[in-house]
Amino acid sequence: MTNKTLLGTTAALVGFVMMVATPASADLLDDITQAKKIRISTDVAIPPSGMMDSSMKPTGSDVEVAQLLAKDWGLELEFIQTTGATRIPNVLTGKADIIISTLSVTPDRAKVIDFTKRYATLQSDVGCLKSSTVKDWTDLKDKPIGVSRGTTQDTTLSNMKDKDLKISRYDDDATMVTAAVSGQVDCVASSATIINQIGVKNPSRVFESRIPLATFDLAIGLKKGEQRLMDKLNAWITENVKNGKLNAIYKKFHGVELPPDMRS
């Protein structure tokens, strides 16, 4: 996907917002309260943020964040399973109320949806097969880099025109990981935690982070204009950062704590 295509995708999403917009009625917080249920768009195929346990029940850091939110608000929780590409359309069409699914805050996405304050962060790297000789960008010449389509990693690499990168795009993180596990690609651009998961799935193909991309803020996404819901979500995040519950969830699944500037 070229940068031009990515810009076109953003423009299409903006147009889509206009198309689905309807005259205001009761706001979304009222709808959630009356239904006594919150529908949360969450990808359960991107461990350790979202995955299925041995009993085929959702688990992971984003799953537990969603569960904590629903519990604190006294609501039934319905997971709307998604991929990276369908997270935003889920809230735009009303299929889901909010997104808790490794959703990085970016200017392009902020044109389409609103973001809460951050509840976690995501370190993104280019990771390669441990036995490879890749150390910097020049070593990646002619080496396919696996990436999940439409993610911040995809956008970041696509904007690096000067590096002449060869990008192999996959529909979701699970498919990208499968490509790395099976030997279709020897490098991927993803979160550090997903890069580490490759070796867990296939110990003969251990990947490790080689080139830092960026650290992204992760936030809850919601349809534009839902200020009451936004305010309540922000208050909830503030409270659960302060009491340490969000940090405990993050550390449980990612093995590290949230950044010090979040916890102070």
Residue pairs with C-beta under 8 A, 6 or more apart in sequence:
1 9
1 149
1 150
1 154
1 158
1 167
1 169
2 158
3 158
3 159
3 161
6 108
6 154
6 155
6 158
9 150
10 108
10 111
10 112
13 88
13 89
13 92
13 111
13 112
14 111
14 112
16 89
16 92
17 92
17 112
17 224
20 92
20 93
20 94
24 225
26 34
27 226
27 228
27 229
28 97
28 222
28 223
28 226
28 229
29 226
29 228
29 229
29 232
31 97
32 38
32 75
32 97
32 229
36 74
36 75
36 76
37 75
37 76
37 77
37 78
38 69
38 70
38 73
38 75
38 76
38 77
38 78
38 97
38 98
39 78
39 80
39 95
39 96
39 97
39 98
40 66
40 69
40 70
40 77
40 78
40 79
40 80
40 96
40 97
40 98
40 99
40 100
41 80
41 82
41 86
41 87
41 90
41 91
41 95
41 96
41 98
41 99
41 100
41 101
41 221
42 50
42 58
42 62
42 63
42 66
42 79
42 80
42 81
42 82
42 99
42 100
42 101
43 49
43 50
43 62
43 81
43 82
43 83
43 84
43 87
43 101
43 102
43 172
43 173
44 50
44 51
44 52
44 58
44 60
44 63
44 79
44 81
45 51
45 83
45 172
45 173
45 174
46 60
46 101
46 102
46 172
46 173
46 174
46 194
47 60
47 193
47 194
47 197
48 60
48 61
48 193
48 197
48 253
48 254
49 60
49 61
49 62
49 63
49 101
49 102
49 191
49 193
49 253
50 58
50 59
50 60
50 61
50 62
50 63
50 101
50 102
51 58
51 59
51 60
51 63
52 58
52 59
53 59
58 79
60 253
61 120
61 249
61 250
61 252
61 253
61 254
62 100
62 101
62 102
63 79
64 249
64 252
64 253
65 100
65 119
65 120
65 246
65 249
66 77
66 79
66 100
67 77
68 240
68 245
68 246
68 249
69 77
69 100
69 233
69 236
70 76
70 77
72 236
72 240
73 236
80 90
80 95
80 96
82 90
82 96
82 99
82 101
83 171
83 172
84 101
84 148
84 149
84 150
84 151
84 172
84 173
85 149
85 150
85 171
85 172
87 99
87 101
87 103
87 221
88 99
88 109
88 112
88 113
88 221
89 95
90 96
90 99
91 97
91 98
91 99
91 113
91 221
91 222
91 223
92 112
92 113
92 223
97 222
97 229
98 220
98 221
98 222
98 229
98 233
99 113
99 220
99 221
99 222
100 119
100 220
102 122
102 191
102 218
103 109
103 115
103 218
103 219
103 220
103 221
104 122
104 151
104 152
104 216
104 217
104 218
105 115
105 118
105 216
105 217
105 218
105 219
106 152
106 155
106 216
108 155
109 115
109 221
112 224
113 221
113 222
113 223
113 224
114 221
114 222
114 223
114 224
114 225
114 226
114 230
115 219
115 220
115 221
116 219
116 220
116 221
116 222
116 230
116 233
116 234
116 237
117 219
117 234
117 237
117 238
118 217
118 218
118 219
118 237
118 262
119 218
119 219
119 220
119 237
119 240
119 241
119 246
120 218
120 246
120 250
120 258
121 215
121 216
121 217
121 218
121 258
121 259
121 262
122 191
122 215
122 216
122 217
122 218
123 191
123 192
123 212
123 215
124 152
124 153
124 156
124 189
124 190
124 191
124 192
124 212
124 213
124 214
124 215
124 216
125 189
125 190
125 191
125 192
125 195
125 209
125 210
125 211
125 212
125 213
126 134
126 140
126 145
126 187
126 188
126 189
126 209
126 210
126 211
126 213
127 187
127 188
127 189
127 190
127 192
127 195
127 198
127 207
127 208
127 209
127 210
128 134
128 186
128 187
128 188
128 207
128 208
128 210
129 186
129 187
129 205
129 206
129 207
130 199
130 206
130 207
130 208
132 186
132 187
132 210
133 139
134 140
134 143
134 187
134 210
134 211
135 210
136 211
137 163
137 211
140 163
140 165
140 166
140 187
140 211
141 164
142 166
143 166
143 186
143 187
144 166
144 167
144 168
144 185
144 186
144 187
145 157
145 165
145 166
145 167
145 168
145 185
145 187
145 188
145 189
146 168
146 170
146 176
146 179
146 180
146 184
146 185
146 187
146 188
146 189
147 153
147 154
147 157
147 167
147 168
147 169
147 170
147 176
147 188
147 189
147 190
148 154
148 169
148 170
148 171
148 172
148 173
148 175
148 176
148 190
149 169
149 170
149 171
149 172
151 173
151 190
152 214
152 216
153 189
153 190
153 213
154 167
154 169
154 189
156 189
156 213
156 214
157 165
157 167
157 189
157 213
158 167
168 179
168 184
168 185
170 176
170 179
173 190
173 194
176 185
176 188
176 190
177 188
177 194
177 197
177 198
177 201
179 185
179 188
180 186
180 188
180 198
180 205
180 207
181 198
181 201
181 202
181 205
182 202
183 205
187 210
188 194
188 195
188 198
188 207
189 213
192 209
193 253
193 254
195 207
195 208
195 209
196 207
196 208
198 205
198 206
198 207
199 205
199 206
199 207
220 233
220 237
222 229
222 230
222 233
237 246
240 246
241 247
241 258
241 262
241 263
244 263
246 258
247 257
247 258
247 262
247 263
250 256
250 257
250 258
251 257
251 258
257 263
